[in-house]
Amino acid sequence: MNNLLALVAAMAISMVLIPLMSRLAPRLGLVDIPSQRKVHAEPIPRVGGVGIVVGSLVPLMLLLAPDKLSQSYVYGASVLFLFGLWDDVFEIGHYPKFIGQVVAALIVILYGDLYVVHFPFVPGGEIPAEIGIPFTLIAVVGMINAINHSDGLDGLAGGESLFSLGAIGLLAFFVSDGEVALTVAFTVIGGILGFLRYNTHPARVFMGDSGSQFIGYTLAFLAILLTQRVDVNLSPSVVVLLLGLPIADILVVLIKRARGGMNIFQATRNHIHHRLLDLGFVHRESVIIIYSLQMIFVTTGAVLRLESDFIIVSVYVIYCLAIFGAVNVAEHKGWKLHRQASNNQTKVMAHEVLKHVLVVIPRRFLAISIPFFLIGASLFVETVPEDFAKMSLLVAALILLDLFVGSGQHSLMRRALIYVIAAQVGYLWVTYRPAYWSGFAELGEALFFSLIALAFAAAVKFSPRRRKIEFDLTATDYLVAFCLLAVLIISRGHLWGSGSVTFVVQMIIVFYACELLITEKRGGWSWLSIGSMLAGVALGVRGLLYG
């Protein structure tokens, strides 16, 4: 449960921190300016990495044991984060970035004593440190740059990394020594999910090098940790499938640059996502295609994890040849996707009654149901630990203060406090439910949250203010839906407890609903703010008076 709580905490920190950094971005110089090789036309804040890294590292530093391995990961991530921020502000160039990448990798290798020993296709299966250390350095730096260069479309790098993180976390779950890998994977997933809320097309925020380098570094760290320490029974070559498409893409790009006589380190517009756009696929379609391909890679890796190196590498090569071969054939034949012009006069709403059903009722249901859940759960949980009680009272007092002197529900402070209360209530509800809560009560609860999810989807999809409130369903929302489906499927295999699954699903639904209510509310007072405050008071009083 600690891992799932860390995921939610990282997601909340990321979602709260990014809007604040977006306001400061112009003053700090953290703005991505359009150029010929980029697909956006307007300057975009490049601060998503701050949310991802801070959101991930804060829970990790609280949860991970202070041993050399955990410290090496945090130290290396901090170095990369600083170099990434430096590049996001001043665009320092490739070679200074390489210095930061090498330093981060060496910290893990030398201080954390983590490097490749078990190597595919080697008689006896092991290589000496004199070979393993340089190879690990090259591999880590290579993966950092693979994710960095794949960050070319809204939601792309973060979304495809979720598949790899999820697969690595799943494989780590199966073994007793996988706690560190599982915790890191889950927490970084939370940080990325919080960021993707603002990075889906059309993106309001980019992750920048500070975020993409951190994700690539994390994937490299986890892949090596999984195969070299956590589960040495895994085929070492399974890493290529678990990391998937970014590796193949960066290798193809480097080959193309070398053949064209270009500087292999100079950014160009020939990554697979650029090529899909040139073939006529729109932004969202290109992202979903790459998501699907990455899902195929990592799923195959999870299935073939114990097979021979020859089989795994052969499958990987076949996949890559099929994907890039198909793109090459389409380019050489001049194929381009053509579309019929849409009728701009088509109306989404047939009449006012339908508008009322699809917009007004779902929005009002959310405005009532979320506070109802927060207050009701806080009153009926059987136990409230003392630390939760004290925190809840503090948060409730701060919400009350902000209601009178704050700048409204849009304030960063109010948003953060609401998320804290929601996470606390959700955690306590699945951990300390009433003894009588079973049977029809559980069925009713599932129906209740299903209605919240449907109301949220309808309120966003059909809202006439959807562009004005900057809250629209995107490719990443479909990604989240697929992730939730995967969690439910995994739970059927008894990989997690039912309470863990419930916590993850309910928190994502509640966070998204809260975000919509916060975004749409114009005044300072709201049922969500009042309900969060009352829930905090209820938890505090019950925990301190009744234990």
C-alpha positions in Angstrom: 0.0 0.0 0.0 2.9 2.4 0.6 3.9 2.1 -3.0 0.4 3.1 -4.1 0.2 5.9 -1.7 3.6 7.1 -3.1 2.1 7.0 -6.6 -0.9 9.2 -5.6 1.4 11.5 -3.6 3.7 12.0 -6.6 0.8 12.5 -8.9 -0.7 15.2 -6.6 2.6 17.0 -6.1 3.2 17.0 -9.8 -0.3 18.3 -10.6 0.0 21.1 -8.0 3.6 22.2 -8.8 3.3 22.5 -12.6 0.7 25.3 -12.7 2.9 27.4 -10.2 6.0 26.8 -12.3 4.1 27.7 -15.5 3.4 31.2 -14.1 7.0 31.6 -13.2 8.4 30.2 -16.5 8.7 33.5 -18.5 10.6 35.1 -15.6 12.9 32.1 -15.3 13.5 31.7 -19.0 11.9 28.2 -19.0 10.0 28.6 -22.3 10.3 26.5 -25.4 10.5 28.7 -28.5 9.1 27.2 -31.8 11.6 26.2 -34.5 11.7 24.4 -37.8 12.1 20.9 -36.3 9.4 21.4 -33.7 5.7 20.9 -34.1 4.3 23.6 -31.9 3.7 27.2 -33.1 3.6 29.2 -29.9 6.0 29.5 -26.9 5.3 26.8 -24.3 6.5 26.7 -20.6 9.2 24.1 -20.3 8.6 23.3 -16.6 6.9 19.8 -16.6 10.2 18.3 -15.5 10.1 20.1 -12.3 6.7 18.5 -11.4 7.9 15.1 -12.5 11.2 15.1 -10.7 10.1 16.8 -7.5 6.9 14.8 -7.4 8.8 11.6 -7.7 11.8 12.3 -5.5 10.0 13.7 -2.5 8.0 10.5 -1.8 11.0 8.3 -2.7 13.3 10.1 -0.2 10.7 9.4 2.5 10.1 5.7 1.5 13.4 4.3 0.4 16.0 3.0 2.9 19.1 5.3 3.0 21.4 2.7 1.5 24.0 3.3 -1.2 21.8 2.1 -4.0 18.9 4.3 -3.2 21.1 7.3 -2.5 23.0 6.8 -5.8 19.7 6.9 -7.7 18.6 10.1 -5.9 22.0 11.8 -6.3 22.2 10.9 -10.0 18.7 12.1 -10.6 19.5 15.4 -8.9 22.5 15.9 -11.0 20.6 15.3 -14.2 17.8 17.6 -13.0 20.2 20.5 -12.5 21.8 20.0 -15.8 18.4 19.6 -17.5 17.2 22.9 -15.9 20.4 24.5 -17.1 19.7 23.4 -20.6 16.0 24.3 -20.5 17.0 27.9 -19.6 20.1 28.5 -21.6 20.2 25.6 -24.2 23.7 24.7 -23.3 24.3 22.3 -26.1 25.0 18.6 -26.3 28.5 18.3 -24.7 27.7 19.9 -21.4 24.6 17.7 -21.2 26.8 14.7 -21.8 28.9 15.7 -18.8 25.8 15.7 -16.6 24.6 12.4 -18.0 28.0 10.7 -17.5 28.3 12.0 -13.9 24.8 10.7 -13.1 25.5 7.3 -14.6 28.9 7.0 -12.8 27.2 7.8 -9.4 25.0 4.8 -9.9 27.8 2.6 -11.2 30.5 3.5 -8.8 28.7 4.6 -5.6 25.6 2.4 -6.0 27.8 -0.5 -7.3 25.1 -1.2 -10.0 26.4 -2.3 -13.4 25.9 -5.0 -16.0 27.4 -8.4 -15.1 24.9 -10.8 -16.6 25.2 -10.3 -20.4 23.3 -12.0 -23.2 25.0 -14.4 -25.6 28.1 -14.7 -23.3 29.3 -18.2 -22.4 28.7 -18.6 -18.6 26.4 -15.5 -18.7 28.7 -13.1 -16.9 31.2 -10.5 -18.0 34.1 -8.9 -16.0 33.7 -5.4 -14.4 36.3 -4.0 -16.9 33.7 -4.6 -19.6 30.5 -4.3 -17.6 31.2 -0.8 -16.2 31.9 0.9 -19.6 29.0 -0.9 -21.2 26.7 0.3 -18.4 27.9 3.8 -18.8 27.2 3.8 -22.5 23.8 2.1 -22.0 22.6 4.6 -19.3 23.7 7.6 -21.3 22.1 6.1 -24.5 18.7 5.5 -22.7 18.7 9.0 -21.3 19.2 10.4 -24.9 16.7 8.0 -26.4 13.9 9.3 -24.2 15.1 12.9 -24.5 14.9 12.6 -28.3 11.6 10.9 -28.3 10.0 13.9 -26.5 8.7 15.4 -29.7 4.9 15.2 -29.5 2.5 16.2 -26.7 2.2 13.3 -24.3 4.6 11.0 -26.2 7.7 10.5 -24.1 5.8 10.4 -20.8 3.1 8.1 -22.1 5.3 5.5 -23.7 7.5 5.5 -20.6 4.5 4.5 -18.5 4.3 1.2 -20.3 8.0 0.4 -19.6 7.7 1.5 -16.0 4.6 -0.5 -15.5 6.1 -3.7 -17.0 9.3 -3.3 -14.9 7.2 -2.7 -11.7 5.1 -5.8 -12.5 8.1 -8.0 -12.9 9.7 -6.6 -9.8 6.5 -7.4 -7.9 7.0 -11.1 -8.5 10.2 -11.4 -6.5 11.0 -10.7 -2.9 13.9 -8.4 -3.6 12.0 -6.2 -5.9 10.8 -3.6 -3.4 13.2 -0.8 -4.4 12.4 -1.3 -8.1 8.7 -1.5 -7.5 8.7 1.7 -5.3 10.7 3.7 -7.8 8.6 2.6 -10.8 5.3 3.3 -9.1 6.4 6.7 -7.8 7.7 7.9 -11.1 4.5 6.7 -12.8 2.6 9.0 -10.4 4.9 12.0 -11.3 4.3 11.4 -15.0 0.6 11.0 -14.6 0.4 14.4 -12.9 2.4 16.0 -15.7 0.4 14.4 -18.5 -2.7 16.3 -17.3 -1.0 19.4 -18.7 0.9 17.9 -21.6 -1.8 16.3 -23.7 -2.4 17.8 -27.1 -2.6 20.8 -27.3 0.0 20.9 -24.6 0.1 23.7 -22.0 3.5 22.5 -20.6 6.5 20.6 -21.9 8.7 18.4 -19.7 11.9 19.8 -21.1 15.3 18.1 -20.7 15.0 18.2 -16.9 12.0 15.8 -17.2 13.0 13.6 -20.2 16.5 13.0 -19.0 15.2 12.0 -15.6 12.7 9.5 -17.1 15.4 8.0 -19.4 17.8 7.7 -16.4 15.1 6.1 -14.3 14.2 3.5 -17.0 17.9 2.6 -17.4 18.4 2.3 -13.7 15.3 0.1 -13.2 16.1 -2.1 -16.2 19.6 -2.8 -14.9 18.5 -3.2 -11.4 15.7 -5.7 -12.4 17.9 -7.9 -14.5 21.2 -7.7 -12.6 20.0 -7.8 -9.0 16.3 -8.2 -8.5 15.7 -11.3 -10.7 18.8 -12.8 -12.3 16.6 -15.6 -13.7 15.3 -13.1 -16.3 16.9 -13.2 -19.7 19.3 -10.1 -19.7 18.2 -9.3 -23.3 14.6 -8.8 -22.1 15.6 -5.2 -21.5 15.4 -4.3 -25.2 11.7 -5.3 -25.2 10.9 -3.7 -21.9 12.4 -0.4 -23.0 11.0 -0.9 -26.5 10.6 1.6 -29.3 12.8 4.5 -28.1 15.9 2.4 -28.4 15.1 1.4 -32.0 14.1 4.9 -32.9 17.3 6.6 -31.7 19.4 3.9 -33.4 17.6 4.4 -36.7 18.0 8.2 -36.4 21.7 8.0 -35.6 22.2 5.8 -38.7 20.3 8.2 -40.9 22.3 11.1 -39.6 25.6 9.3 -40.2 24.6 8.2 -43.7 23.6 11.8 -44.5 26.9 13.2 -43.3 25.3 15.1 -40.5 26.4 15.6 -36.9 24.9 12.6 -35.1 24.3 14.7 -32.0 22.5 17.4 -33.9 18.7 17.3 -33.4 16.8 16.6 -36.7 13.2 16.0 -37.8 13.5 12.3 -38.7 12.2 10.5 -35.6 9.4 8.1 -36.1 6.8 10.6 -34.7 7.9 13.2 -37.3 7.7 10.6 -40.1 4.2 9.6 -39.0 3.1 13.2 -39.2 4.6 13.6 -42.6 2.6 10.5 -43.7 -0.6 12.4 -42.9 -1.4 11.2 -39.4 -2.6 13.9 -37.1 -0.9 14.6 -33.8 -3.2 12.4 -31.6 -3.2 9.5 -34.1 0.6 9.5 -34.2 0.8 9.4 -30.4 -1.7 6.6 -30.1 0.1 4.6 -32.8 3.4 4.9 -30.9 1.6 4.0 -27.6 0.2 0.9 -29.2 3.6 -0.2 -30.6 5.3 0.4 -27.2 2.5 -1.6 -25.5 3.3 -4.5 -27.9 7.0 -4.3 -27.1 6.7 -4.3 -23.3 3.9 -6.9 -23.3 6.0 -9.2 -25.4 8.9 -8.6 -23.0 6.8 -9.6 -20.0 5.6 -12.8 -21.7 9.0 -13.8 -23.0 11.0 -12.7 -20.0 12.4 -16.2 -19.3 13.0 -17.2 -22.9 16.5 -17.5 -24.5 18.4 -14.4 -25.6 18.2 -15.6 -29.2 14.4 -15.7 -29.2 14.0 -12.3 -27.4 16.5 -10.5 -29.6 15.0 -12.1 -32.8 11.5 -11.0 -31.8 12.8 -7.5 -31.1 14.6 -7.3 -34.5 11.5 -8.6 -36.3 9.3 -6.0 -34.7 11.7 -3.2 -35.6 12.1 -4.4 -39.2 8.3 -4.5 -39.6 7.7 -1.1 -38.1 10.5 0.9 -39.8 10.2 -1.2 -42.9 6.5 -0.2 -43.3 7.3 3.4 -42.7 10.1 3.3 -45.3 7.9 1.7 -47.9 5.2 4.2 -47.3 7.7 7.1 -47.7 9.3 5.7 -50.8 5.9 5.1 -52.5 4.8 8.6 -51.6 1.8 7.3 -49.6 -0.1 9.9 -47.6 -3.2 9.7 -45.6 -6.0 11.8 -47.2 -9.0 13.0 -45.3 -12.4 14.3 -46.3 -13.1 17.8 -45.1 -15.4 17.8 -42.1 -18.7 19.8 -42.1 -18.1 22.7 -39.8 -21.9 23.2 -39.6 -22.4 19.9 -37.8 -23.9 20.5 -34.4 -22.9 18.4 -31.4 -26.0 19.3 -29.4 -29.4 18.6 -31.1 -31.4 20.8 -28.7 -31.4 22.3 -25.2 -32.8 19.2 -23.5 -29.9 17.1 -24.8 -27.5 19.8 -23.7 -29.0 19.8 -20.2 -28.7 16.0 -20.0 -25.1 15.8 -21.3 -23.6 19.0 -19.7 -25.6 20.5 -16.8 -26.6 17.3 -15.0 -23.1 15.6 -15.0 -21.5 18.8 -13.8 -23.9 19.2 -10.9 -23.6 15.5 -10.1 -19.8 15.9 -9.8 -20.2 19.1 -7.7 -22.3 17.1 -5.2 -20.9 13.6 -5.3 -17.2 14.4 -4.7 -17.9 16.4 -1.5 -20.4 13.8 -0.5 -17.7 11.1 -0.8 -15.1 13.1 1.1 -17.5 13.9 4.0 -19.2 10.5 4.1 -16.0 8.5 4.0 -14.4 10.6 6.7 -17.4 10.0 9.0 -17.7 6.2 8.5 -14.1 5.0 8.4 -13.5 2.9 11.5 -10.1 4.2 12.5 -8.3 7.5 12.0 -4.6 7.3 13.0 -3.3 10.2 15.1 -0.9 11.5 12.5 -3.7 11.6 9.9 -5.9 13.4 12.3 -3.4 16.1 13.0 -2.6 16.6 9.3 -6.3 16.7 8.5 -7.0 19.4 11.0 -4.1 21.5 9.8 -5.3 21.2 6.2 -8.9 22.1 7.2 -7.6 25.2 9.0 -5.6 26.2 5.9 -8.6 25.7 3.6 -10.7 27.9 5.9 -8.0 30.6 5.9 -7.7 30.5 2.2 -11.5 30.7 1.8 -11.4 34.2 3.5 -8.1 35.6 2.3 -7.1 33.5 -0.7 -7.6 34.3 -4.4 -10.3 31.7 -5.0 -10.4 28.0 -5.7 -7.9 28.4 -8.6 -5.2 29.3 -6.0 -2.3 26.9 -5.8 -2.7 26.5 -2.1 -6.4 25.6 -2.3 -5.8 23.1 -5.0 -3.0 21.4 -3.1 -5.0 21.2 0.1 -8.0 19.7 -1.7 -5.8 17.0 -3.2 -4.2 16.2 0.2 -7.6 15.7 1.8 -8.8 13.6 -1.1 -5.8 11.4 -0.9 -6.1 11.0 2.9 -9.8 10.2 2.7 -9.3 7.7 -0.1 -6.4 5.9 1.7 -8.3 5.7 5.0 -11.5 4.5 3.3 -9.9 1.5 1.6 -7.8 0.7 4.7 -10.3 1.1 7.5 -13.7 0.5 6.0 -16.6 -0.4 8.3 -16.9 -4.1 9.0 -20.5 -4.2 7.6 -19.3 -2.8 4.3 -19.7 -5.7 2.0 -22.0 -7.3 -0.6 -24.5 -4.7 -1.9 -22.6 -1.9 -0.2 -19.5 -2.7 -2.3 -21.6 -3.0 -5.4 -23.2 0.4 -4.7 -19.7 1.9 -4.2 -18.5 0.6 -7.5 -21.6 1.9 -9.2 -21.2 5.3 -7.5 -17.6 5.7 -8.8 -18.6 4.4 -12.2 -21.2 7.2 -12.4 -18.6 9.8 -11.3 -16.3 8.6 -14.1 -19.1 8.7 -16.7 -20.3 12.2 -15.5 -16.7 13.5 -15.7 -16.4 12.2 -19.3 -19.7 13.7 -20.3 -19.0 17.0 -18.6 -15.7 17.3 -20.4 -16.7 16.0 -23.8 -19.8 18.0 -24.3 -19.1 21.2 -22.3 -19.5 24.3 -24.6 -16.7 25.9 -22.5 -14.3 23.0 -23.1 -11.8 25.1 -25.0 -12.1 28.0 -22.7 -11.5 26.0 -19.6 -8.6 24.1 -21.3 -9.9 20.7 -20.2 -10.4 18.2 -23.0 -10.3 14.5 -23.5 -7.0 13.6 -25.2 -4.8 10.7 -26.2 -3.4 10.6 -22.7 -6.9 10.2 -21.1 -7.3 7.1 -23.3 -3.9 6.0 -22.0 -5.1 6.4 -18.4 -8.2 4.4 -19.2 -6.0 1.6 -20.6 -3.8 1.8 -17.5 -6.9 1.4 -15.3 -8.1 -1.5 -17.4 -4.7 -3.1 -17.0 -4.8 -2.6 -13.2 -8.2 -4.3 -13.1 -7.0 -7.2 -15.2 -3.9 -7.7 -13.0 -6.1 -7.6 -9.9 -8.1 -10.6 -11.3 -4.8 -12.5 -11.2 -4.4 -11.7 -7.5 -1.2 -9.7 -8.1 -2.5 -7.0 -5.8 -5.0 -6.9 -3.0 -8.4 -5.7 -3.8 -8.0 -2.6 -1.6 -4.9 -1.6 -3.5 -6.7 -1.7 -6.8 -9.7 0.2 -5.3 -7.4 2.9 -4.0 -5.6 3.5 -7.3 -8.8 3.6 -9.4 -10.8 5.8 -7.0 -8.0 8.3 -6.5 -7.5 8.8 -10.2 -11.2 9.3 -10.7 -11.5 11.7 -7.7 -8.4 13.7 -8.8 -9.7 14.2 -12.3 -13.1 15.2 -11.1 -11.6 17.6 -8.6 -9.4 19.1 -11.3 -12.5 19.7 -13.5 -14.5 21.3 -10.6 -11.5 23.5 -9.7 -11.0 24.6 -13.3 -14.6 25.4 -13.9 -15.4 27.2 -10.6 -15.1 31.0 -10.9 -15.9 32.1 -7.3 -13.9 31.5 -4.1 -16.5 29.4 -2.2 -17.6 26.0 -3.6 -19.1 22.7 -2.4 -15.7 21.1 -3.1 -13.8 23.5 -0.9 -16.4 23.3 1.9 -16.6 19.5 1.7 -12.8 19.1 1.8 -12.7 21.4 4.9 -15.5 19.5 6.7 -13.8 16.2 5.8 -10.6 17.4 7.3 -12.4 18.5 10.5 -14.2 15.2 10.8 -11.0 13.2 10.4 -9.2 15.4 12.9 -11.8 15.3 15.6 -12.5 11.6 15.2 -8.8 10.7 15.3 -7.9 12.9 18.3 -11.0 12.2 20.4 -11.8 8.6 19.6 -8.5 7.2 18.2 
